[in-house]
Amino acid sequence: MVIVRRGASPRRLAAVLRWVRALLPAAVLVVDPGAGPLPGREAQWDGDDEVIVIDADDIASGPLSLAAALLRGAQRNG
């Protein structure tokens, strides 16, 4: 499961979701409507290697930035 935290730009979110779908076609995508921190909900995912949380605004330029963010997210949880 990949949880994408929506950023400031709907266009950026759409692009990030396309890239995630291209890189991880079998992933379950969840878009979190809030752009702020989610300490309560994210705490329940700590240590779960099947959930990666990324922030759309942290993806700087394209699919390679997304791949780096996915790797960082996997390392945080693994």
C-alpha positions as CSV (number, residue, x, y, z in Angstrom):
1,M,0.0,0.0,0.0
2,V,1.3,3.4,-0.9
3,I,-0.3,6.4,0.9
4,V,0.2,9.7,-0.9
5,R,-0.3,12.8,1.2
6,R,-1.8,15.4,-1.0
7,G,0.2,18.5,-1.5
8,A,-0.6,22.1,-2.4
9,S,-1.0,21.4,-6.1
10,P,-3.7,19.1,-7.6
11,R,-1.6,18.9,-10.7
12,R,1.4,17.6,-8.8
13,L,-0.8,15.0,-7.1
14,A,-2.1,13.8,-10.4
15,A,1.4,13.5,-11.8
16,V,2.7,11.7,-8.7
17,L,-0.2,9.2,-8.8
18,R,0.5,8.5,-12.5
19,W,4.2,7.9,-11.7
20,V,3.3,5.6,-8.7
21,R,0.9,3.6,-10.9
22,A,3.6,3.2,-13.6
23,L,6.3,2.2,-11.1
24,L,4.2,0.0,-8.8
25,P,1.2,-1.3,-10.9
26,A,0.1,-3.7,-8.2
27,A,0.2,-1.2,-5.3
28,V,-3.0,-0.1,-3.5
29,L,-3.0,3.7,-3.7
30,V,-4.5,5.8,-1.0
31,V,-4.7,9.6,-1.2
32,D,-4.7,11.3,2.1
33,P,-6.7,14.5,1.9
34,G,-4.7,16.4,4.5
35,A,-1.4,18.0,3.7
36,G,-0.4,18.4,7.4
37,P,1.3,15.9,9.7
38,L,-0.7,12.8,10.6
39,P,1.0,11.6,13.8
40,G,-2.0,9.6,15.1
41,R,-2.6,7.6,12.0
42,E,1.1,7.3,10.9
43,A,1.9,5.9,14.3
44,Q,-0.2,2.8,13.6
45,W,1.9,2.1,10.5
46,D,5.3,2.2,12.2
47,G,7.2,-0.9,11.4
48,D,4.7,-2.1,8.8
49,D,6.8,-2.9,5.7
50,E,3.7,-3.1,3.5
51,V,2.8,0.6,3.9
52,I,4.8,3.4,2.4
53,V,3.8,7.0,3.1
54,I,5.0,9.8,0.8
55,D,4.2,13.5,0.5
56,A,3.4,14.7,-3.0
57,D,5.2,18.0,-2.4
58,D,8.4,16.1,-1.6
59,I,8.7,14.7,-5.1
60,A,10.9,17.3,-6.7
61,S,11.0,16.6,-10.4
62,G,9.8,13.2,-11.7
63,P,9.8,9.5,-11.5
64,L,13.3,9.2,-10.3
65,S,12.5,11.6,-7.4
66,L,9.5,9.4,-6.7
67,A,11.6,6.3,-6.7
68,A,14.0,7.9,-4.1
69,A,11.0,8.9,-2.0
70,L,9.6,5.4,-2.1
71,L,13.0,4.0,-1.1
72,R,13.2,6.5,1.9
73,G,9.7,5.6,2.9
74,A,10.4,1.8,2.8
75,Q,13.6,2.3,4.8
76,R,11.7,4.3,7.5
77,N,9.3,1.5,7.9
78,G,11.7,-1.4,7.5
